[in-house]
């Protein structure tokens, strides 16, 4: 009789040697009974509880339709399946093709007692499978209660110490840099080019891709949230990214995900995106556009909470009105005294930025390289193996060039600005064209941290500046048309077209 052997080992306490043992026992069984082995099907490191996930098992079932073998030989029945439903289903498929299942370790006859024995063995296999799963889940749950690492991939920025995730001072700055670059307006392709250009690898040692960057930007572990199954423990692991930075990144990700390509150029014209907040509920205000009854396009900012849930009664505000107001107030506030103060503070921050964790690491590696090269030169001067040492010096010099390139690229991202540079730049902004879009963008990027918009009894803008804790208050006179009232769609207009009735 022609037979095939099916062997399998799961990832739990088994390895390749388990396969060798199964095959040896099955071959001995076939030889004793005069069976001819025509093929072998082997699934490695795959659980037996789900037959659909075992490729070789499925191939064996399909091949049985060719009727080239009459039996499937397994080491014991739990190798075939550890679920009675799967076992019965696939045995029935084999039976229709004239194939039966044999066990090399279990003496199962073809009579009634054999049928009962097979049912008992399959039931026990399923019982032990379920029990093992429960034990593993209980163990994982106990591990999770202590906020211990449960396995899988360690997120970039962390390392495992004493079974818990701890901040990795070598890679955590990379995570912070990714968030910083993304929020400062750099595209994902630019971030990828930067990281790959300085030789930074993922936790698996691979180059960066868009999906890698997106997973990092969306990973809630960086907020210090430990997660297992449906349970989240805030503060369960060290926090790398602050709440506001993470929230801003999610808002920008969502905005970029939803915006059609044809509207992206339009979206970039919303000067206050990621900076403008509702003064009443604290939610970000994002740019939108709509068509009025006469067909004109109107652009405005709307509170995200009001848009999504309707819990905030904040009215939308016209884009041009609020942007012009902010730009005008910022330029008027650029007095000589303010320029001197900001130039002093920004230059101090710029000097501090020249000593980030990434730059410190590169400086440290350069220093080690210099010391190692000096020691090699001394060894040559002492008459030691010149050829070998010369080759090592050349290798060190090549490493130094690579490190210097990485340091130069890093400083291009964060140039060191002097007091005179910044003062000259701010004076140019003060006298520049306030209607020029590029000038307005630079004003926001350099000077504005965030803006809160209030209406009602005390309408005002509260503008928080960068490089200081200064808050500027700008009263709003609420002229007609500054705030937009009812949003409506008149009869006969296509669904999804937003119309505005301006107060």
TITIZA-140057 format. One record per residue (C-alpha): y, z, x; residue in one letter. Coordinates in steps of 0.2 Angstrom, whole numbers, padded with zeros to 4 digits, always signed. Layout:
N
YZXA ...
***
This chain:
503
+0000+0000+0000X +0017-0005+0006X +0030+0010+0006X +0047+0014+0012X +0054+0030+0019X +0070+0038+0013X +0077+0052+0024X +0093+0062+0022X +0103+0076+0030X +0118+0085+0023X +0132+0092+0033X +0127+0109+0030X +0117+0117+0045X +0108+0100+0048X +0110+0086+0061X +0102+0071+0068X +0087+0080+0073X +0083+0084+0055X +0081+0065+0052X +0069+0063+0067X +0059+0078+0060X +0058+0070+0043X +0053+0053+0050X +0040+0060+0061X +0032+0070+0046X +0033+0055+0035X +0025+0043+0048X +0010+0055+0050X +0008+0056+0031X +0008+0037+0030X -0005+0035+0044X -0017+0048+0036X -0016+0040+0020X -0017+0022+0026X +0000+0017+0020X +0010+0003+0028X +0029+0007+0031X +0039-0008+0029X +0057-0001+0030X +0067+0015+0032X +0083+0020+0022X +0093+0034+0030X +0109+0043+0024X +0117+0054+0037X +0128+0069+0033X +0128+0066+0014X +0125+0078+0000X +0110+0075-0011X +0119+0082-0027X +0127+0065-0030X +0116+0050-0028X +0130+0037-0032X +0138+0043-0016X +0123+0038-0005X +0124+0020+0001X +0107+0019+0008X +0099+0027-0007X +0108+0015-0018X +0102+0000-0007X +0084+0007-0008X +0085+0007-0027X +0092-0011-0028X +0078-0017-0015X +0065-0010-0026X +0068-0024-0039X +0062-0036-0025X +0044-0028-0028X +0041-0028-0009X +0035-0010-0009X +0026+0001-0021X +0031+0019-0016X +0046+0028-0008X +0040+0042+0004X +0052+0057+0007X +0050+0072+0017X +0050+0083+0002X +0058+0080-0016X +0075+0088-0012X +0078+0074+0000X +0077+0062-0015X +0089+0072-0026X +0095+0089-0029X +0099+0086-0047X +0086+0084-0060X +0097+0071-0070X +0099+0060-0055X +0081+0062-0050X +0074+0057-0067X +0087+0043-0069X +0082+0035-0052X +0064+0038-0054X +0064+0029-0070X +0073+0014-0062X +0060+0014-0048X +0046+0016-0061X +0052+0000-0070X +0050-0009-0053X +0032-0003-0050X +0038+0010-0037X +0033+0029-0037X +0040+0043-0026X +0029+0052-0014X +0032+0069-0005X +0025+0071+0013X +0026+0090+0012X +0022+0094-0006X +0005+0090-0013X +0009+0082-0030X -0006+0075-0040X -0004+0061-0053X -0012+0072-0067X -0003+0084-0079X -0002+0099-0066X +0006+0087-0054X +0020+0083-0067X +0023+0101-0070X +0023+0105-0051X +0036+0091-0048X +0047+0097-0062X +0046+0115-0055X +0050+0109-0037X +0065+0098-0044X +0072+0113-0054X +0071+0125-0038X +0080+0111-0028X +0094+0111-0040X +0094+0130-0042X +0096+0132-0023X +0109+0118-0022X +0120+0126-0036X +0118+0143-0028X +0123+0136-0011X +0138+0128-0018X +0143+0145-0027X +0141+0154-0010X +0152+0142-0001X +0165+0143-0015X +0165+0162-0015X +0167+0162+0004X +0181+0149+0004X +0190+0159-0010X +0189+0175+0001X +0195+0165+0016X +0210+0159+0005X +0214+0176-0001X +0218+0181+0017X +0227+0164+0019X +0215+0159+0033X +0213+0141+0038X +0199+0133+0028X +0195+0118+0038X +0200+0099+0037X +0215+0093+0047X +0228+0104+0054X +0245+0098+0049X +0257+0092+0062X +0268+0107+0068X +0254+0120+0066X +0240+0126+0076X +0226+0138+0072X +0227+0156+0080X +0215+0169+0074X +0209+0158+0059X +0227+0156+0053X +0240+0143+0054X +0254+0147+0066X +0269+0137+0071X +0266+0125+0086X +0282+0125+0096X +0277+0109+0104X +0275+0099+0088X +0285+0108+0075X +0302+0101+0081X +0294+0084+0078X +0292+0088+0060X +0310+0094+0059X +0316+0079+0067X +0307+0067+0055X +0315+0076+0040X +0332+0076+0049X +0331+0057+0053X +0325+0053+0035X +0339+0063+0027X +0352+0055+0039X +0349+0038+0032X +0336+0031+0044X +0323+0020+0037X +0304+0024+0039X +0302+0009+0050X +0316+0016+0062X +0308+0033+0062X +0291+0026+0066X +0299+0015+0080X +0307+0031+0087X +0292+0042+0087X +0280+0028+0094X +0293+0024+0107X +0294+0041+0114X +0275+0042+0114X +0273+0055+0101X +0256+0054+0092X +0249+0060+0076X +0238+0076+0075X +0223+0064+0076X +0230+0055+0092X +0235+0039+0082X +0252+0030+0081X +0263+0033+0066X +0264+0023+0050X +0274+0024+0034X +0259+0033+0025X +0259+0046+0039X +0278+0049+0038X +0277+0050+0019X +0263+0063+0020X +0273+0073+0032X +0289+0072+0021X +0279+0077+0005X +0268+0091+0013X +0273+0108+0004X +0264+0118+0018X +0281+0115+0028X +0289+0127+0015X +0277+0140+0020X +0265+0138+0005X +0247+0141+0008X +0237+0131-0005X +0218+0132-0009X +0211+0123-0025X +0224+0128-0039X +0231+0143-0030X +0247+0143-0021X +0253+0158-0010X +0272+0157-0005X +0274+0164+0012X +0256+0162+0016X +0260+0152+0032X +0275+0151+0043X +0289+0140+0036X +0295+0125+0046X +0307+0116+0034X +0320+0126+0024X +0320+0124+0005X +0336+0114+0003X +0330+0101+0017X +0313+0099+0008X +0321+0097-0009X +0334+0084-0003X +0319+0074+0005X +0309+0074-0011X +0325+0068-0020X +0327+0054-0008X +0309+0049-0008X +0309+0048-0027X +0325+0038-0027X +0318+0026-0014X +0301+0025-0023X +0309+0021-0040X +0323+0009-0035X +0318-0009-0037X +0322-0019-0021X +0335-0029-0030X +0345-0013-0034X +0344-0005-0017X +0359-0013-0010X +0368-0006-0026X +0361+0011-0023X +0367+0012-0005X +0385+0010-0012X +0384+0027-0020X +0393+0037-0007X +0390+0054-0013X +0371+0053-0015X +0362+0068-0008X +0379+0077-0007X +0385+0079-0025X +0378+0094-0035X +0381+0100-0053X +0392+0115-0052X +0384+0122-0068X +0365+0121-0064X +0365+0117-0045X +0355+0101-0048X +0359+0086-0037X +0369+0072-0046X +0362+0054-0043X +0370+0037-0046X +0366+0027-0061X +0373+0012-0069X +0375+0006-0087X +0382-0008-0098X +0396-0005-0110X +0397-0013-0128X +0408-0027-0121X +0395-0031-0107X +0404-0023-0092X +0394-0013-0079X +0399+0005-0076X +0393+0016-0062X +0393+0035-0063X +0384+0051-0056X +0373+0061-0068X +0366+0078-0066X +0347+0077-0063X +0343+0091-0074X +0353+0083-0088X +0344+0067-0085X +0326+0073-0085X +0326+0089-0096X +0343+0089-0106X +0344+0108-0102X +0361+0105-0093X +0376+0099-0104X +0385+0092-0088X +0393+0075-0093X +0391+0060-0081X +0407+0057-0071X +0413+0040-0066X +0408+0035-0048X +0424+0027-0042X +0434+0042-0049X +0425+0056-0040X +0422+0046-0024X +0441+0042-0023X +0445+0060-0026X +0434+0066-0012X +0439+0053+0001X +0458+0056-0003X +0456+0075-0002X +0446+0074+0014X +0459+0063+0023X +0474+0073+0017X +0465+0089+0024X +0463+0081+0041X +0479+0090+0049X +0481+0091+0067X +0475+0109+0066X +0460+0105+0057X +0456+0091+0069X +0457+0102+0084X +0446+0115+0076X +0433+0103+0071X +0433+0094+0088X +0430+0111+0096X +0416+0116+0084X +0407+0099+0084X +0408+0097+0102X +0400+0114+0104X +0386+0109+0092X +0383+0093+0101X +0381+0102+0117X +0369+0113+0109X +0359+0098+0102X +0357+0093+0120X +0345+0107+0122X +0333+0104+0107X +0314+0109+0108X +0310+0090+0112X +0323+0089+0125X +0318+0106+0133X +0300+0100+0134X +0305+0083+0142X +0316+0093+0154X +0302+0105+0158X +0290+0090+0161X +0303+0082+0173X +0305+0098+0183X +0286+0100+0184X +0285+0082+0190X +0298+0084+0203X +0290+0100+0210X +0273+0091+0210X +0280+0076+0220X +0289+0088+0232X +0272+0097+0236X +0264+0080+0238X +0277+0075+0251X +0275+0091+0260X +0256+0088+0261X +0259+0071+0269X +0271+0078+0281X +0257+0091+0286X +0246+0076+0290X +0234+0077+0275X +0225+0063+0267X +0240+0051+0267X +0232+0037+0257X +0226+0048+0243X +0242+0058+0242X +0253+0042+0242X +0243+0035+0227X +0246+0052+0218X +0265+0051+0222X +0266+0033+0215X +0257+0040+0199X +0270+0054+0198X +0284+0042+0200X +0278+0031+0186X +0276+0047+0175X +0294+0052+0180X +0301+0035+0174X +0292+0036+0158X +0299+0054+0155X +0316+0048+0159X +0315+0034+0147X +0309+0046+0133X +0324+0058+0137X +0336+0044+0136X +0329+0038+0119X +0331+0056+0113X +0349+0057+0119X +0353+0041+0111X +0348+0049+0094X +0358+0064+0098X +0373+0058+0109X +0383+0072+0118X +0401+0071+0111X +0415+0078+0120X +0431+0087+0113X +0442+0071+0117X +0429+0059+0110X +0428+0069+0093X +0447+0071+0092X +0450+0053+0095X +0437+0048+0082X +0444+0060+0068X +0462+0053+0071X +0456+0036+0069X +0447+0041+0052X +0463+0049+0046X +0473+0033+0049X +0460+0021+0044X +0458+0011+0028X +0452+0023+0014X +0445+0009+0004X +0434+0002+0018X +0416+0006+0013X +0410+0009+0031X +0425+0021+0034X +0421+0031+0019X +0403+0032+0024X +0407+0039+0041X +0419+0051+0033X +0405+0058+0022X +0392+0058+0036X +0403+0067+0049X +0413+0079+0038X +0405+0083+0021X +0390+0094+0019X +0389+0096+0000X +0400+0095-0015X +0399+0104-0031X +0407+0097-0047X +0413+0108-0061X +0421+0103-0078X +0427+0113-0093X +0440+0127-0092X +0441+0126-0073X +0437+0108-0068X +0437+0106-0049X +0427+0100-0034X +0421+0112-0021X +0419+0103-0005X +0409+0111+0009X +0413+0104+0027X +0401+0102+0041X +0403+0112+0057X +0411+0126+0048X +0409+0137+0033X +0425+0131+0026X +0426+0127+0007X +0439+0116+0000X +0444+0117-0018X +0451+0101-0026X +0457+0103-0044X +0453+0090-0057X +0465+0085-0070X +0451+0076-0080X +0461+0060-0085X +0454+0049-0098X +0439+0040-0092X +0435+0052-0078X +0420+0060-0087X +0409+0049-0098X +0404+0055-0115X +0391+0048-0127X +0377+0037-0119X +0371+0025-0132X +0362+0008-0136X +0370-0002-0150X +0359-0011-0163X +0351-0027-0156X +0352-0023-0138X +0336-0024-0128X +0327-0007-0125X +0330+0001-0109X +0348-0006-0108X +0360+0009-0106X +0377+0008-0114X +0392+0019-0111X +0406+0025-0123X +0420+0030-0111X +0431+0044-0117X 
***
